[in-house]
Amino acid sequence: MSRSETSDASPSRGWPRWWIVVLILLAVGALTFAAGRFSTFGSQGAGTPGTDSPEAGFSRDMQVHHAQAIQMAMEIYRKTSDEELRIFAYDIATGQAGQRGEMYDWLVQWGLSQSGGPMMQWMDASPGGSDHAMSDGAAMTEEEARIAMGMASSEEISALEGATGQQADCLFLGLLTRHHEGAIPMAEALIELGTDPRALTVAENIKNGQTAEISAMKSMQARIGCE
């Protein structure tokens, strides 16, 4: 067998495109984590956010939020036949994987756990903080917080996984639009309450980027013919 024939027999030739994207996502997360550790080496000290800080709460909650967006984007990337939507889903998955890796690294650098108090409780001091507690002042349950964050239910995720064609495209766009609409108030709350420059920059980028992406998704919904 010639060298060229040996090269053509590489197992990677048979990999589906969605699996390659999975590998890319893992690489993006790892590179962002490594870059964050390098850039923040030795930066701990006075002023480091504590476990109950807005930065810590934002980092934990937004990682959960981003994880679901990546899951939905990978699902539609795998099966849509709409090239514009495929590219958009790829950008969502890789972009949010990078941000998620960065937020994971913040908590590592601050010496904090990746999990903490009730979801969204850190937002209570923001102007809309009363929206994130029950009428008796108790913290939301995790399920209530996920609804407030615009996240899809397990039933909605199952529906997306089972849908095909235009139905899948439209369901994805609707779910992700609501998902983004839940992330923007979280970013605004950190901008209002936080002090860490890196976290504030990422929050501003999330607010501006996801606002623009909502407009893009509405345009796609009109083009595809979603109700």
C-alpha positions in Angstrom: 0.0 0.0 0.0 1.4 3.4 -0.9 1.9 6.3 1.5 -1.0 8.2 0.0 -3.3 5.2 0.3 -2.3 4.8 3.9 -3.1 8.5 4.5 -6.5 8.2 2.8 -7.4 5.4 5.3 -7.2 7.7 8.3 -10.1 7.0 10.7 -10.9 10.8 11.0 -12.3 10.8 7.4 -15.3 8.9 8.7 -16.1 11.3 11.5 -19.4 13.3 11.2 -19.1 17.0 11.2 -20.9 17.4 14.6 -18.3 15.2 16.3 -15.6 17.4 15.0 -17.4 20.4 16.5 -17.5 18.6 19.8 -13.7 18.3 19.7 -13.4 22.0 18.8 -15.6 22.9 21.7 -13.4 20.9 24.1 -10.3 22.6 22.6 -11.8 26.1 22.9 -12.7 25.5 26.6 -9.3 24.1 27.3 -7.4 26.9 25.6 -9.5 29.6 27.3 -8.9 28.0 30.6 -5.2 27.8 30.0 -5.1 31.4 28.7 -7.0 32.6 31.7 -4.6 30.9 34.2 -1.6 32.3 32.4 -3.0 35.9 32.3 -4.2 35.9 35.9 -1.2 34.1 37.4 -0.2 35.9 40.6 -3.2 38.2 40.5 -5.0 36.9 43.6 -4.9 39.2 46.6 -6.9 42.1 48.0 -10.1 42.7 46.2 -10.5 39.1 45.0 -14.2 38.3 44.8 -15.5 36.1 47.6 -17.8 33.1 47.5 -21.0 35.3 48.0 -19.9 38.0 45.6 -21.9 38.9 42.4 -18.9 37.8 40.3 -19.0 34.3 41.9 -22.7 34.0 41.5 -22.7 35.2 38.0 -19.8 32.8 37.1 -21.6 29.8 38.5 -25.1 30.6 37.1 -23.9 31.6 33.7 -21.8 28.4 33.3 -25.1 26.5 33.8 -26.9 28.8 31.4 -24.2 28.5 28.7 -24.1 24.7 29.0 -27.7 24.4 27.9 -27.2 26.9 25.0 -24.2 24.8 23.8 -26.4 21.6 24.1 -29.2 23.2 22.0 -26.8 24.7 19.4 -25.0 21.3 19.0 -28.4 19.6 18.5 -29.5 21.9 15.7 -26.0 22.1 14.1 -26.1 18.3 13.8 -29.4 18.1 11.9 -30.4 21.4 10.3 -30.2 21.8 6.5 -30.2 25.6 6.7 -26.7 26.8 6.2 -27.1 30.2 7.8 -28.6 28.5 10.9 -25.8 25.9 11.0 -23.1 28.6 11.0 -25.0 30.6 13.7 -25.3 27.4 15.9 -21.6 26.8 15.4 -20.8 30.3 16.5 -23.0 30.0 19.6 -21.5 26.7 20.6 -17.9 27.8 20.3 -18.3 31.3 21.6 -20.2 30.2 24.7 -17.8 27.3 25.3 -15.0 29.8 25.4 -16.8 32.1 27.9 -17.7 29.1 30.0 -14.1 28.0 30.2 -13.1 31.6 31.2 -15.7 31.8 34.0 -14.6 28.4 35.3 -11.1 29.7 35.5 -12.2 32.8 37.4 -13.5 30.6 40.2 -10.3 28.5 40.2 -8.2 31.7 40.4 -10.3 33.1 43.2 -10.0 29.9 45.1 -13.8 29.4 45.1 -16.0 26.4 44.5 -17.7 25.9 41.2 -21.0 25.6 43.1 -22.5 27.9 45.7 -25.7 29.2 47.1 -29.2 29.3 45.4 -29.2 30.2 41.8 -29.8 33.9 41.1 -29.7 34.9 44.8 -26.6 37.0 44.1 -28.9 39.3 42.0 -31.0 40.3 45.0 -29.2 43.6 45.5 -29.8 44.7 41.9 -32.7 47.0 41.0 -34.8 44.0 39.9 -33.5 41.7 42.7 -37.0 41.3 44.3 -38.0 39.4 41.1 -35.6 36.6 42.1 -37.2 35.7 45.4 -40.5 34.4 46.6 -43.1 36.6 48.1 -41.9 35.5 51.6 -38.3 36.5 50.8 -37.2 32.9 50.4 -34.7 32.0 47.6 -36.1 30.5 44.4 -35.9 26.8 43.9 -33.5 25.6 41.2 -36.4 24.9 38.9 -37.9 28.4 39.5 -34.5 30.0 38.9 -34.0 28.1 35.6 -37.4 29.3 34.4 -36.6 32.9 35.4 -33.3 32.5 33.5 -35.2 31.6 30.3 -33.8 28.1 30.2 -35.6 25.2 28.4 -37.3 22.5 30.4 -36.4 18.9 30.0 -39.6 18.4 28.0 -38.6 21.2 25.6 -35.1 19.8 25.2 -36.7 16.4 24.4 -39.0 18.1 21.8 -36.0 19.7 20.2 -34.2 16.4 20.0 -37.2 14.7 18.4 -38.0 17.5 15.9 -36.7 17.7 12.3 -36.7 20.1 9.4 -38.4 23.5 9.8 -40.0 22.4 13.0 -36.6 21.8 14.6 -35.2 25.0 13.2 -38.1 27.1 14.5 -38.1 25.4 17.9 -34.4 26.0 18.4 -34.7 29.7 17.5 -37.6 30.2 19.8 -36.0 28.4 22.7 -32.6 30.2 22.3 -34.3 33.6 21.9 -35.9 33.1 25.3 -32.7 31.7 26.6 -30.8 34.9 25.6 -33.5 37.1 27.0 -32.9 35.4 30.4 -29.1 36.0 30.2 -29.3 39.7 29.5 -30.7 40.7 33.0 -28.0 38.5 34.6 -25.3 40.4 32.7 -26.9 43.7 33.6 -27.0 42.8 37.3 -23.3 42.0 37.3 -22.6 45.3 35.5 -24.6 47.0 38.3 -23.1 45.1 41.2 -19.7 43.8 40.3 -16.2 45.3 40.6 -13.9 42.8 38.9 -12.8 44.4 35.5 -12.5 41.1 33.7 -16.0 39.9 34.8 -17.5 43.3 33.9 -16.0 43.2 30.4 -17.4 39.7 29.8 -20.8 40.7 31.2 -20.9 43.7 28.8 -19.9 41.5 25.9 -22.7 39.0 26.8 -25.3 41.8 27.0 -24.3 43.4 23.7 -23.6 40.1 21.9 -26.8 38.4 22.9 -28.9 41.4 22.2 -27.6 41.4 18.6 -28.1 37.6 18.3 -31.7 38.0 19.3 -32.2 40.4 16.4 -30.4 37.9 14.1 -32.7 35.1 15.3 -35.8 37.0 14.7 -34.7 37.7 11.2 -34.0 34.0 10.6 -37.5 33.1 12.1 -39.1 35.4 9.5 -37.0 34.0 6.7 -37.7 30.4 7.6 -41.4 31.1 8.1 -41.7 30.3 11.9 -45.0 31.3 13.4 
